[in-house]
Amino acid sequence: MFYREAGDFKVSYVDDSQTFPIKFDRYRYYVVLAVAFGIIPFIINDYWANALLLPFLIYAIAAIGLNILVGYCGQVSLGTGGFMAVGAYACYKLMTAFPDVSMFIHVILAGGITAIVGVLFGLPSLRIKGFYLAVATLAAQFFLVWLFNRVPWFYNYSASGQINAPERDVFGIIITGPNASAWATYLFCLIFLTISAIIARNLTRGTTGRTWMAIRDMDIAAEIIGVNPLKAKMSAFAISSFFIGIAGALFFAVYLGAVEVGEVFGIQKSFLVLFMIIIGGLGSIFGSFAGAAFLVLLPVVLKVVGVDVLGWPTDIVAHLQLVIVGALIIMFLILEPHGLAQLWRVAKEKLRLWPFPH
């Protein structure tokens, strides 16, 4: 009754292979986009932007990138924080070296530079996999953080070692720096998330996505039937790093405005994004959104309930958050390995047949 495809006929292969072949899904996503672009910018304030919306948008881009690598291609990575740092520092160097170039170009170029770095650190995946690949990407994480800390050129020889985003505008609207408006930064990040999600969705549903999943499921069999493991793995590392680099650039320039690499892009950031795709669902674009929303919303809810309502100390609430996230990861890995995305798929299947038994 609530979710049916009855009468939704397809008359061509193009109709059947579109991103959302069911009309209900298409209309639902059109409504979400209409609200995101047409309503939220007019009611947003600084608190909602900084506490919820900007972190969600940026983490969702990073989660999509990591999900492409881990969920679709099966290449375990613990270097997400380091690759976000590459995007942040690349964006900073571009912003200071080319102040007249559009901010859109800076962010995209920062993603491209991160993609190159990701391919270089992804080369070991041709010979190793599983736990050993995780250790190799973890080494990349520590190396990149050390590099940005120890080479003064990356932070323009600043005495503090910190990078600060200069004020930049797009079409006359300031989007970086202390004078940026909440609605402008929100729309800027939303545009990148929307385009990233569309690109990722189409990539994972096409030939490229099928080669990734073939490598993930059984790499030797995939190579026997003609899948090129070099091309598949390197493309996964490149595209994943591209999205993660964009997220790092936005995290630095638009969200925080000032970054010290060890504190912001440490190993905790890598685990945070990894937890997002585990809870949201591996191998699912929707799962990337769900995991990012859950882990961004959880600290805010715990603060409101624990600190403001119950009066608990802040440190207790912070530790409670870690306990809840750890328990949820164990629960999902045991009971529902495909995460929140699978729960959503099951709910849709039930709605299709409701109120009939099944």
VEXDREN-2710 file (C-alpha; in Angstrom, 1 decimal):
% VEXDREN-2710
k/r/px/py/pz
1/MET/0.0/0.0/0.0
2/PHE/2.8/2.5/0.9
3/TYR/5.4/1.2/-1.4
4/ARG/4.3/-0.5/-4.6
5/GLU/5.6/-0.8/-8.2
6/ALA/2.2/-1.9/-9.5
7/GLY/1.4/-0.3/-12.8
8/ASP/4.9/1.1/-13.1
9/PHE/5.8/-0.5/-16.4
10/LYS/9.0/-0.1/-18.4
11/VAL/8.9/0.1/-22.2
12/SER/12.6/0.4/-22.9
13/TYR/16.0/-0.8/-21.5
14/VAL/16.8/2.9/-20.8
15/ASP/13.8/3.1/-18.4
16/ASP/14.7/-0.1/-16.7
17/SER/18.3/0.7/-16.2
18/GLN/17.9/4.3/-14.8
19/THR/19.3/5.1/-11.4
20/PHE/15.8/4.9/-9.7
21/PRO/13.6/2.8/-12.0
22/ILE/10.6/2.9/-9.5
23/LYS/8.6/6.1/-9.6
24/PHE/8.1/6.1/-5.9
25/ASP/11.8/6.2/-5.3
26/ARG/12.4/8.9/-7.9
27/TYR/9.7/11.1/-6.4
28/ARG/11.0/10.5/-2.9
29/TYR/14.5/11.6/-3.9
30/TYR/13.1/14.6/-5.8
31/VAL/11.4/15.7/-2.6
32/VAL/14.5/15.2/-0.5
33/LEU/16.5/17.3/-3.0
34/ALA/13.8/20.0/-3.1
35/VAL/13.8/20.3/0.7
36/ALA/17.7/20.3/0.8
37/PHE/18.1/23.0/-1.8
38/GLY/14.9/25.0/-1.5
39/ILE/13.9/25.0/2.1
40/ILE/16.8/24.3/4.5
41/PRO/19.0/27.3/3.3
42/PHE/16.3/29.7/4.3
43/ILE/15.9/28.3/7.8
44/ILE/19.4/27.2/8.7
45/ASN/21.4/28.9/11.5
46/ASP/25.0/28.7/12.6
47/TYR/24.4/26.1/15.3
48/TRP/22.6/23.6/12.9
49/ALA/25.2/24.2/10.2
50/ASN/28.2/23.6/12.4
51/ALA/26.8/20.9/14.7
52/LEU/24.9/18.8/12.2
53/LEU/24.6/19.7/8.6
54/LEU/28.1/20.6/7.5
55/PRO/29.7/17.6/9.3
56/PHE/27.0/15.3/7.8
57/LEU/27.6/16.5/4.3
58/ILE/31.4/16.3/4.4
59/TYR/31.5/12.9/6.2
60/ALA/29.0/11.5/3.7
61/ILE/31.4/12.4/0.9
62/ALA/34.3/10.7/2.7
63/ALA/32.1/7.7/3.5
64/ILE/31.1/7.3/-0.1
65/GLY/34.7/7.4/-1.1
66/LEU/35.8/4.8/1.5
67/ASN/32.7/2.6/0.7
68/ILE/33.8/2.4/-2.9
69/LEU/37.2/1.1/-1.9
70/VAL/36.2/-1.2/1.0
71/GLY/32.6/-2.0/0.4
72/TYR/32.6/-2.4/-3.4
73/CYS/36.2/-3.4/-4.2
74/GLY/37.0/-5.2/-1.0
75/GLN/40.3/-3.4/-0.3
76/VAL/40.7/-2.6/3.4
77/SER/42.0/0.9/4.1
78/LEU/42.8/2.6/7.4
79/GLY/44.4/5.7/5.8
80/THR/41.2/7.8/5.3
81/GLY/42.4/10.5/7.8
82/GLY/45.7/10.8/6.0
83/PHE/44.1/11.2/2.5
84/MET/41.7/13.8/3.9
85/ALA/44.8/15.6/5.1
86/VAL/46.2/15.5/1.6
87/GLY/43.0/17.1/0.3
88/ALA/43.1/19.8/3.0
89/TYR/46.7/20.7/2.5
90/ALA/46.4/20.6/-1.3
91/CYS/43.4/22.9/-1.1
92/TYR/45.4/25.3/1.2
93/LYS/48.4/25.5/-1.1
94/LEU/46.1/26.1/-4.1
95/MET/44.1/28.8/-2.3
96/THR/47.3/30.7/-1.2
97/ALA/49.1/30.2/-4.6
98/PHE/46.2/31.0/-6.9
99/PRO/43.8/33.4/-5.0
100/ASP/41.9/34.4/-8.1
101/VAL/40.9/30.9/-9.1
102/SER/37.4/29.7/-8.2
103/MET/36.9/27.7/-5.0
104/PHE/35.2/25.0/-6.9
105/ILE/38.3/24.5/-9.0
106/HIS/40.5/24.4/-5.8
107/VAL/38.4/21.7/-4.2
108/ILE/38.3/19.6/-7.4
109/LEU/42.0/19.9/-7.9
110/ALA/42.6/19.0/-4.3
111/GLY/40.6/15.8/-4.9
112/GLY/42.7/15.1/-8.0
113/ILE/45.9/15.5/-6.1
114/THR/44.6/13.1/-3.4
115/ALA/43.7/10.6/-6.1
116/ILE/47.3/10.5/-7.4
117/VAL/48.5/10.0/-3.8
118/GLY/45.9/7.3/-3.3
119/VAL/47.1/5.4/-6.3
120/LEU/50.7/5.5/-5.1
121/PHE/49.8/4.1/-1.7
122/GLY/47.4/1.7/-3.4
123/LEU/50.1/-0.1/-5.3
124/PRO/50.8/-2.6/-2.5
125/SER/47.2/-3.9/-3.0
126/LEU/48.5/-5.6/-6.2
127/ARG/50.6/-8.0/-4.0
128/ILE/48.9/-8.0/-0.6
129/LYS/45.4/-8.0/0.7
130/GLY/43.3/-8.3/3.9
131/PHE/45.1/-7.6/7.1
132/TYR/48.5/-6.8/5.4
133/LEU/46.8/-4.2/3.2
134/ALA/45.2/-2.6/6.2
135/VAL/48.6/-2.3/7.9
136/ALA/50.1/-0.8/4.7
137/THR/47.3/1.9/4.6
138/LEU/47.8/2.5/8.3
139/ALA/51.4/3.1/7.6
140/ALA/50.3/5.6/4.9
141/GLN/48.2/7.4/7.5
142/PHE/51.1/7.9/9.9
143/PHE/53.5/8.8/7.2
144/LEU/51.2/11.5/5.7
145/VAL/50.5/13.0/9.1
146/TRP/54.3/13.0/9.9
147/LEU/55.0/14.6/6.5
148/PHE/52.6/17.5/6.9
149/ASN/53.9/18.1/10.4
150/ARG/57.6/18.0/9.6
151/VAL/57.8/19.8/6.2
152/PRO/57.2/23.6/6.7
153/TRP/56.5/24.1/3.0
154/PHE/53.1/22.5/3.4
155/TYR/51.9/25.0/6.0
156/ASN/53.8/28.0/4.4
157/TYR/56.4/28.1/7.1
158/SER/53.9/29.2/9.7
159/ALA/55.3/29.5/13.2
160/SER/52.4/27.6/14.7
161/GLY/52.4/24.8/12.1
162/GLN/48.7/25.5/11.6
163/ILE/47.0/26.2/8.3
164/ASN/44.2/28.8/8.1
165/ALA/41.8/29.1/5.2
166/PRO/41.9/32.6/3.6
167/GLU/38.6/34.3/2.8
168/ARG/37.2/33.3/-0.6
169/ASP/33.9/33.8/-2.4
170/VAL/31.9/32.1/-5.2
171/PHE/29.9/34.5/-7.4
172/GLY/30.4/37.2/-4.8
173/ILE/29.2/35.1/-1.9
174/ILE/31.8/34.4/0.9
175/ILE/32.1/30.7/1.7
176/THR/35.4/30.5/3.6
177/GLY/36.7/32.5/6.5
178/PRO/34.9/33.9/9.6
179/ASN/32.5/36.0/7.5
180/ALA/31.0/33.1/5.6
181/SER/27.2/32.6/6.0
182/ALA/25.8/29.3/7.2
183/TRP/23.5/28.9/4.2
184/ALA/26.3/29.6/1.7
185/THR/28.7/27.0/3.3
186/TYR/25.8/24.5/3.5
187/LEU/24.9/24.9/-0.2
188/PHE/28.5/24.7/-1.3
189/CYS/29.0/21.4/0.5
190/LEU/25.6/20.1/-0.6
191/ILE/26.4/20.7/-4.3
192/PHE/29.6/18.6/-3.9
193/LEU/27.7/15.8/-2.0
194/THR/25.0/15.7/-4.6
195/ILE/27.4/15.4/-7.5
196/SER/29.6/12.9/-5.7
197/ALA/26.6/10.7/-4.9
198/ILE/25.3/10.7/-8.5
199/ILE/28.8/9.9/-9.9
200/ALA/29.3/7.1/-7.3
201/ARG/25.8/5.7/-7.9
202/ASN/26.3/5.4/-11.6
203/LEU/29.9/4.1/-11.3
204/THR/28.9/1.3/-8.9
205/ARG/26.0/0.3/-11.2
206/GLY/28.0/0.2/-14.4
207/THR/30.9/-1.8/-15.7
208/THR/33.4/-0.3/-13.4
209/GLY/31.4/-1.2/-10.3
210/ARG/30.9/-4.8/-11.6
211/THR/34.7/-5.2/-11.9
212/TRP/35.2/-3.8/-8.4
213/MET/32.7/-6.3/-7.0
214/ALA/34.2/-9.2/-9.0
215/ILE/37.6/-8.4/-7.4
216/ARG/36.0/-8.1/-4.0
217/ASP/34.1/-11.4/-4.2
218/MET/36.9/-13.6/-5.7
219/ASP/39.9/-11.8/-7.2
220/ILE/41.5/-15.0/-8.8
221/ALA/38.3/-16.0/-10.5
222/ALA/37.7/-12.4/-11.7
223/GLU/41.2/-12.3/-13.3
224/ILE/40.5/-15.7/-15.0
225/ILE/37.4/-14.4/-16.7
226/GLY/39.1/-11.3/-17.9
227/VAL/39.0/-8.6/-15.2
228/ASN/42.2/-6.6/-15.0
229/PRO/43.1/-6.5/-11.3
230/LEU/45.6/-3.6/-11.8
231/LYS/43.0/-1.4/-13.5
232/ALA/40.2/-2.4/-11.1
233/LYS/42.2/-1.8/-7.9
234/MET/43.9/1.3/-9.0
235/SER/40.7/2.9/-10.2
236/ALA/39.0/2.1/-6.9
237/PHE/41.9/3.7/-5.0
238/ALA/41.9/6.7/-7.3
239/ILE/38.1/7.4/-7.2
240/SER/37.9/6.6/-3.5
241/SER/40.8/9.0/-2.7
242/PHE/39.3/11.7/-5.0
243/PHE/36.1/11.8/-3.0
244/ILE/38.0/11.6/0.3
245/GLY/40.3/14.4/-0.8
246/ILE/37.2/16.6/-1.6
247/ALA/35.9/15.8/1.8
248/GLY/39.2/16.8/3.4
249/ALA/39.3/20.1/1.4
250/LEU/35.8/21.0/2.5
251/PHE/36.5/19.9/6.1
252/PHE/39.4/22.3/6.3
253/ALA/38.4/25.3/4.1
254/VAL/34.6/25.4/4.7
255/TYR/33.9/23.7/8.0
256/LEU/36.8/24.3/10.4
257/GLY/38.7/27.1/8.7
258/ALA/41.9/26.2/10.6
259/VAL/43.6/22.8/10.9
260/GLU/46.5/21.2/12.8
261/VAL/47.0/17.9/11.0
262/GLY/47.8/15.7/14.0
263/GLU/44.7/16.8/15.9
264/VAL/42.2/16.9/13.0
265/PHE/43.3/14.2/10.6
266/GLY/44.7/11.6/13.0
267/ILE/44.0/7.9/13.1
268/GLN/40.7/8.6/15.0
269/LYS/39.4/10.2/11.8
270/SER/40.2/7.1/9.8
271/PHE/38.4/4.9/12.2
272/LEU/35.4/7.3/12.4
273/VAL/34.8/7.1/8.7
274/LEU/35.3/3.3/8.7
275/PHE/32.7/3.0/11.5
276/MET/30.3/5.0/9.4
277/ILE/30.4/2.6/6.5
278/ILE/30.3/-0.5/8.8
279/ILE/27.2/0.8/10.6
280/GLY/25.6/2.3/7.5
281/GLY/26.3/-0.7/5.3
282/LEU/29.2/-1.9/3.2
283/GLY/28.7/-1.8/-0.6
284/SER/25.8/0.7/-0.4
285/ILE/25.7/4.4/-1.3
286/PHE/22.6/4.9/0.9
287/GLY/24.6/3.2/3.7
288/SER/27.2/5.9/3.5
289/PHE/24.6/8.5/4.0
290/ALA/22.9/6.5/6.9
291/GLY/26.2/5.8/8.7
292/ALA/27.4/9.5/8.4
293/ALA/24.0/10.8/9.6
294/PHE/24.0/8.3/12.6
295/LEU/27.5/9.1/13.8
296/VAL/27.1/12.8/13.4
297/LEU/23.7/12.9/15.1
298/LEU/24.7/10.5/18.0
299/PRO/27.0/13.0/19.9
300/VAL/24.4/15.8/19.6
301/VAL/21.6/13.5/20.9
302/LEU/23.8/12.2/23.8
303/LYS/24.8/15.8/24.7
304/VAL/21.2/17.0/24.8
305/VAL/19.9/14.0/26.7
306/GLY/22.9/13.3/28.9
307/VAL/24.2/16.8/29.7
308/ASP/21.3/19.1/29.3
309/VAL/18.4/16.9/30.5
310/LEU/20.0/14.4/32.9
311/GLY/22.9/16.6/34.0
312/TRP/25.7/14.1/33.5
313/PRO/29.3/15.3/33.3
314/THR/30.5/15.9/29.8
315/ASP/33.4/13.4/30.0
316/ILE/30.9/10.6/31.0
317/VAL/28.8/11.4/28.0
318/ALA/31.9/11.3/25.7
319/HIS/32.9/7.9/27.0
320/LEU/29.3/6.7/26.7
321/GLN/29.4/7.6/23.0
322/LEU/32.4/5.4/22.5
323/VAL/30.7/2.5/24.3
324/ILE/27.5/2.9/22.2
325/VAL/29.5/3.0/18.9
326/GLY/31.6/0.0/19.8
327/ALA/28.5/-2.0/20.9
328/LEU/26.7/-1.1/17.7
329/ILE/29.6/-2.1/15.5
330/ILE/29.7/-5.5/17.2
331/MET/26.0/-5.9/16.9
332/PHE/25.9/-5.0/13.3
333/LEU/28.8/-7.3/12.4
334/ILE/27.1/-10.2/14.1
335/LEU/23.4/-9.7/13.4
336/GLU/23.3/-7.5/10.3
337/PRO/26.7/-7.2/8.4
338/HIS/25.1/-5.1/5.7
339/GLY/24.2/-2.4/8.3
340/LEU/21.4/0.2/8.2
341/ALA/21.1/0.0/4.5
342/GLN/19.9/-3.6/4.7
343/LEU/17.4/-2.8/7.4
344/TRP/16.0/-0.1/5.1
345/ARG/15.8/-2.6/2.3
346/VAL/13.9/-5.1/4.5
347/ALA/11.5/-2.3/5.6
348/LYS/10.8/-1.5/1.9
349/GLU/10.1/-5.2/1.2
350/LYS/7.6/-5.3/4.1
351/LEU/5.9/-2.1/2.9
352/ARG/5.5/-3.6/-0.6
353/LEU/3.4/-6.5/0.8
354/TRP/1.7/-4.8/3.7
355/PRO/-1.0/-5.6/5.0
356/PHE/-0.7/-9.1/3.5
357/PRO/1.3/-11.7/5.5
358/HIS/4.8/-12.8/4.2
END
